C-alpha cells in the first residue's frame, strides 16, 4: 500500500476502483477485456496489488465500458455504483 504522497498512490486508487466497479457491474476480467479490446492479462495486471502503470486512455476506455464518469475511478473513497 502506497502513501498518499507517493506518486504511485493514484495507480493503487484507480486499480482498486476499477476492480470494485467491474465487480459491481457483474463483469469478469475476461468480459471487461473483451469490451475494451485489451487482453485479460492486462486487466489482471491493472487490478493487481503490484504497481502497474497504465494510461489515461486506458482509464477512459474502462470508464466508458462501465458506463461511468472517468473521475469516478479516481475517487479516493469511492462508493460502489450499482446499476
C-alpha positions in Angstrom: 0.0 0.0 0.0 1.4 3.4 -1.1 1.2 6.5 1.0 -0.7 9.4 -0.4 2.5 11.5 -1.0 3.9 8.7 -3.3 3.1 9.3 -6.9 2.2 5.6 -7.3 -0.7 6.1 -4.8 -3.0 7.1 -7.6 -2.4 3.9 -9.5 -3.4 2.0 -6.4 -6.6 4.0 -6.0 -7.6 3.7 -9.7 -6.8 0.0 -9.9 -8.9 -0.7 -6.7 -11.8 1.3 -8.1 -11.7 -0.4 -11.5 -11.9 -3.8 -9.8 -14.7 -2.7 -7.5 -16.7 -1.2 -10.3 -16.1 -4.1 -12.6 -17.4 -6.5 -10.0 -20.4 -4.2 -9.1 -21.3 -4.3 -12.8 -21.2 -8.1 -12.8 -18.3 -8.4 -15.2 -15.4 -10.7 -15.1 -11.9 -9.6 -16.1 -12.4 -11.5 -19.4 -15.6 -9.7 -20.2 -14.1 -6.3 -19.4 -11.1 -7.1 -21.5 -13.3 -8.0 -24.4 -15.4 -4.8 -24.1 -12.3 -2.6 -24.4 -10.3 -4.9 -26.7 -7.4 -5.4 -24.3 -6.0 -8.7 -23.0 -7.3 -10.3 -19.9 -3.8 -10.4 -18.6 -3.6 -6.6 -18.9 -6.8 -6.2 -16.9 -5.4 -8.6 -14.3 -2.2 -6.6 -14.1 -4.1 -3.3 -13.7 -6.2 -4.8 -10.8 -3.3 -6.5 -9.1 -1.9 -5.1 -5.9 1.5 -4.7 -7.6 2.4 -1.4 -9.1 1.3 -1.3 -12.7 1.3 1.8 -14.9 -1.5 2.4 -17.4 -2.5 5.4 -19.5 -5.3 7.9 -19.1 -6.6 6.5 -22.4 -7.0 3.1 -20.7 -8.9 4.6 -17.8 -11.1 6.4 -20.2 -11.9 3.2 -22.1 -12.7 1.3 -18.9 -14.9 4.1 -17.7 -16.8 4.0 -21.0 -17.2 0.3 -20.8 -18.5 0.5 -17.2 -20.8 3.5 -18.1 -19.1 5.7 -15.5 -17.8 9.2 -15.5 -14.0 8.9 -15.7 -13.5 10.9 -12.4 -15.3 8.1 -10.5 -12.3 5.9 -11.0 -10.0 8.5 -9.3 -12.1 8.8 -6.1 -10.1 8.0 -3.0 -13.1 6.8 -1.0 -15.3 5.5 -3.8 -18.8 4.4 -3.2 -20.0 1.4 -5.3 -22.1 2.5 -8.2 -24.7 -0.3 -8.5 -26.8 -0.2 -11.7 
